[in-house]
Amino acid sequence: MGGKKLKIVQVIYALIQGGAEKFVVDLSNKLSENHEVYIITLRGSSSDLFTNELSGNVKYINFPIGNGFRIRDIYRLNKFIDKLEPDIIHTHLQVVFYFLFRTLSNKKNTIFHTIHNDASFDGKIKHQFLIRKFFYKRNLIIPITISDDSKRSYENYYKINDPELIYNGCLKPHKTEKFDDVKEEIKSLKSNPEDLVFIHLSRFNENQKQHSVLINAFNRIRSDYKNVILLIVGRDYESEEAVFLKEIAGDGIYFLGETINIGDYLYQSDVFCLSSRFEGLPISLLEAIACGCTPICTPVGGIKDIIQPNKTGYLSSDISEDSYYQVMHKYLRRPDKIKKSELVEYFLENYSIDKCSKKHEQIYHKYINKN
């Protein structure tokens, strides 16, 4: 990476399991090879899942604040960041609101905000929409979109053209010392060694992920094909709100809980499932492709830009249960159509964290040079 060494502060609520959180860790780790990088969490802790994946070069700081956007917290946080004297402040999710007043002062740094979801979901509350639009339109906050669909949603929603676009990237998952244990675990769940393994990676969020659509569609698939199992990996499935999922889940569906060694599961799975109602560009999808899992997804958000039907995965025709059942059926008629090696190559050519971080660095320097 070229250009001067930068001091970069990434700000997010926590480093719990989630696509935005994993993205921040992977991006920060890569940028820290050439720059001074800080991650500040506002409602996290050092025990958060992804803190274990931080490079020794990344400086992690938990700066606890309360719920809501209190003036006192905004003042304290910005005073603390002043002491770091960053060149770049890069915000994620709703934490951007803690830095709006900062952009109106004469601070010598540039503030970026990644829009991790469709713009209409990112700023769906009216006053948030109006505030964001004011700051985006005047380049007080520099928005970064994460896919062609993300860019289009921004332009259509805010009526502002040409936001920055950097496709999401991620680190290729690695196998850990637990790989053989996971292999035995999955083997014990199969009826026979040739069973195909479907996997879903997500914390519980029925409104967005439509877990019930996936489970009901898979129940129907199991009545047609007995040689398939579904692993559901993530947190919050023990919550009261998620209990109904286990009640509707039939044979061959297993809830495995949260895990840090996701690569061990992906490398031993055949299909990655995502039945979402809306998305940005899921990091879990990129990780699955990097491990050679064939994705079967609903046609929402940046997923449509990633999956080339019948070449790099399968897309349902809509977000309904029946449509998702039909596309799983299509895959099972030719499960060998898409080769694992081709998916891995596709990931490396387009969505590696190396490519993503270089583009971030280029845009950081672009705006620093403007100022």
Residue pairs with C-beta under 8 A, 6 or more apart in sequence:
1 33
1 34
1 357
1 358
1 361
2 361
3 361
3 365
4 365
5 34
5 35
5 36
6 35
6 36
6 87
6 88
6 361
6 364
6 365
6 368
7 35
7 36
7 38
7 84
7 85
7 86
7 87
7 88
8 28
8 31
8 35
8 36
8 37
8 38
8 86
8 87
8 88
8 90
8 364
9 37
9 38
9 39
9 40
9 81
9 84
9 86
9 88
9 89
9 90
10 24
10 27
10 28
10 37
10 38
10 39
10 40
10 90
10 92
11 39
11 40
11 41
11 42
11 89
11 90
11 91
11 92
11 95
11 98
11 99
12 20
12 21
12 24
12 39
12 40
12 41
12 42
12 44
12 91
12 92
12 93
12 95
13 41
13 42
13 43
13 44
13 93
13 94
13 95
14 21
14 41
14 42
14 43
14 44
14 45
14 48
15 21
15 24
15 25
15 39
15 41
15 44
15 48
15 49
15 50
15 51
15 54
16 44
16 48
16 49
16 50
16 203
16 235
17 49
17 50
17 203
17 234
17 235
17 258
18 203
19 116
19 280
19 282
19 283
19 284
20 92
20 93
20 114
20 116
20 283
21 48
21 49
21 50
22 50
22 170
22 283
23 92
23 114
23 116
23 168
23 170
23 283
24 39
24 92
25 39
25 50
25 53
25 54
26 169
26 170
26 171
26 283
26 353
27 169
27 353
27 356
27 357
27 360
28 37
28 39
28 54
28 55
28 58
29 53
29 54
29 55
29 57
29 58
29 171
29 353
30 171
30 353
30 354
30 356
30 357
31 37
31 357
31 360
31 361
32 55
32 57
32 58
33 57
34 361
35 361
36 59
37 57
37 58
37 59
38 58
38 59
38 60
38 61
38 84
38 86
39 54
39 58
39 59
39 60
39 61
40 61
40 62
40 63
40 81
41 48
41 60
41 61
41 62
41 63
42 63
42 64
42 65
42 77
42 95
42 98
43 64
43 65
44 51
44 62
45 62
46 60
46 62
49 258
49 260
50 260
51 60
52 260
53 260
54 60
63 76
63 77
63 80
65 73
65 76
65 77
66 73
69 97
69 98
73 98
74 98
74 101
77 98
78 98
78 99
78 101
78 102
81 89
82 107
86 109
87 109
87 110
87 364
87 368
88 109
88 110
88 111
88 112
88 364
88 368
89 99
89 102
89 109
89 110
89 111
89 112
90 111
90 112
90 113
90 114
91 98
91 99
91 111
91 112
91 113
91 114
92 113
92 114
92 116
93 116
96 111
96 113
96 132
96 141
97 128
97 131
99 111
99 141
100 131
100 135
100 140
100 141
102 111
103 111
103 135
103 140
103 141
104 140
108 371
110 142
110 364
110 367
110 368
110 371
111 140
111 141
111 142
112 141
112 142
112 143
112 144
112 164
112 363
112 364
112 367
113 141
113 142
113 143
113 144
114 143
114 144
114 146
115 122
115 143
115 144
115 145
115 146
115 150
115 154
115 163
115 280
116 122
116 146
116 280
117 278
117 279
117 280
117 301
118 149
118 150
118 153
118 278
118 279
118 280
118 301
119 145
119 150
119 153
119 154
119 156
119 157
119 158
120 153
120 157
121 278
122 132
123 129
123 132
123 133
123 157
129 157
129 158
132 141
132 158
133 158
133 159
133 160
134 140
135 141
136 143
136 158
136 160
136 163
137 158
137 160
142 164
142 363
142 367
143 154
143 163
143 164
144 163
144 164
144 165
144 166
144 360
144 363
145 151
145 153
145 154
145 163
145 164
145 165
145 166
146 165
146 166
146 167
146 168
146 280
146 281
146 302
147 165
147 167
147 168
147 280
147 281
147 301
147 302
147 305
147 306
148 165
148 302
148 305
149 301
149 302
149 304
149 305
150 165
150 280
150 281
150 301
150 302
151 163
151 165
154 160
154 163
155 161
155 162
155 163
164 363
166 356
166 359
166 360
166 363
167 281
167 302
167 305
167 350
167 351
167 355
167 356
167 359
168 280
168 281
168 283
168 286
168 302
168 351
168 356
169 286
169 351
169 352
169 353
169 354
169 355
169 356
169 357
170 283
170 286
170 287
170 290
170 351
170 352
170 353
170 356
171 352
171 353
172 287
172 290
172 291
172 347
172 348
172 352
173 262
173 263
173 266
173 267
173 287
173 290
173 291
174 263
175 263
175 264
175 267
176 261
176 263
176 264
178 261
178 264
179 261
179 264
179 267
182 261
182 264
182 265
182 268
183 264
183 268
186 197
186 231
186 265
186 268
187 193
189 229
189 231
189 254
190 197
190 229
191 226
191 227
192 227
194 227
195 227
195 228
195 229
196 227
196 228
196 229
196 270
196 271
196 332
196 335
197 228
197 229
197 231
197 268
197 269
197 270
197 271
198 218
198 228
198 229
198 230
198 231
198 269
198 270
198 271
198 272
198 273
198 296
198 328
199 230
199 231
199 232
199 233
199 265
199 266
199 269
199 271
199 272
199 273
199 288
199 293
200 211
200 214
200 230
200 231
200 232
200 233
200 234
200 272
200 273
200 274
201 233
201 234
201 262
201 266
201 272
201 284
201 287
201 288
202 209
202 211
202 234
202 274
202 284
203 234
203 235
203 236
203 258
204 211
204 234
204 235
204 236
204 237
204 239
204 241
204 242
204 245
205 236
206 212
206 241
206 242
206 245
207 277
208 276
208 277
208 278
208 279
209 274
209 275
209 276
209 277
210 275
210 276
210 277
210 298
210 319
211 232
211 242
211 245
211 275
212 244
212 245
212 248
213 275
213 319
213 320
213 321
213 324
214 230
214 273
214 275
214 324
215 230
215 245
215 248
215 249
215 253
216 248
216 321
217 275
217 321
217 322
217 324
217 325
217 328
218 228
218 230
218 250
218 252
218 253
218 273
218 328
219 248
219 249
219 250
219 253
220 325
221 228
221 325
221 328
221 329
221 332
222 228
222 250
222 251
222 252
224 329
224 332
225 332
226 252
228 252
228 332
229 252
229 253
229 254
230 252
230 253
230 254
230 273
231 254
231 256
231 265
231 269
232 253
232 254
232 255
232 256
233 256
233 257
233 258
233 259
233 262
233 265
234 257
234 258
235 257
235 258
236 242
237 245
237 246
237 255
237 257
238 257
245 255
246 255
249 255
256 265
259 265
262 287
263 287
263 291
266 272
266 287
266 288
266 290
266 291
266 293
267 291
267 292
269 288
269 291
269 293
270 293
270 294
270 335
271 293
271 294
271 295
271 296
271 328
271 331
272 284
272 285
272 288
272 289
272 293
272 294
272 295
272 296
272 297
273 295
273 296
273 297
273 328
274 282
274 284
274 285
274 295
274 296
274 297
274 298
274 303
275 297
275 298
275 316
275 319
275 324
276 282
276 297
276 298
276 300
276 301
276 303
276 319
277 298
277 300
277 319
278 300
278 301
279 300
279 301
279 302
279 303
280 301
280 302
281 301
281 302
281 303
281 305
281 306
282 301
282 302
282 303
285 295
285 297
285 303
285 306
286 306
286 347
286 351
288 295
289 295
289 306
289 312
289 313
289 343
289 344
289 346
289 347
289 351
290 343
290 344
290 347
290 348
290 351
291 344
292 340
292 341
292 343
292 344
293 340
293 343
294 313
294 314
294 331
294 335
294 338
294 343
295 303
295 306
295 307
295 312
295 313
295 314
296 313
296 314
296 316
296 324
296 327
296 328
296 331
297 303
297 307
297 313
297 314
297 315
297 316
298 315
298 316
298 318
298 319
298 323
298 324
299 315
299 316
299 317
299 318
299 319
300 319
303 315
304 315
306 312
306 313
306 351
307 313
307 314
307 315
309 315
310 337
310 338
311 338
312 338
312 342
312 343
312 346
313 338
314 327
314 330
314 331
315 327
316 323
316 324
316 326
316 327
317 323
317 326
317 327
331 337
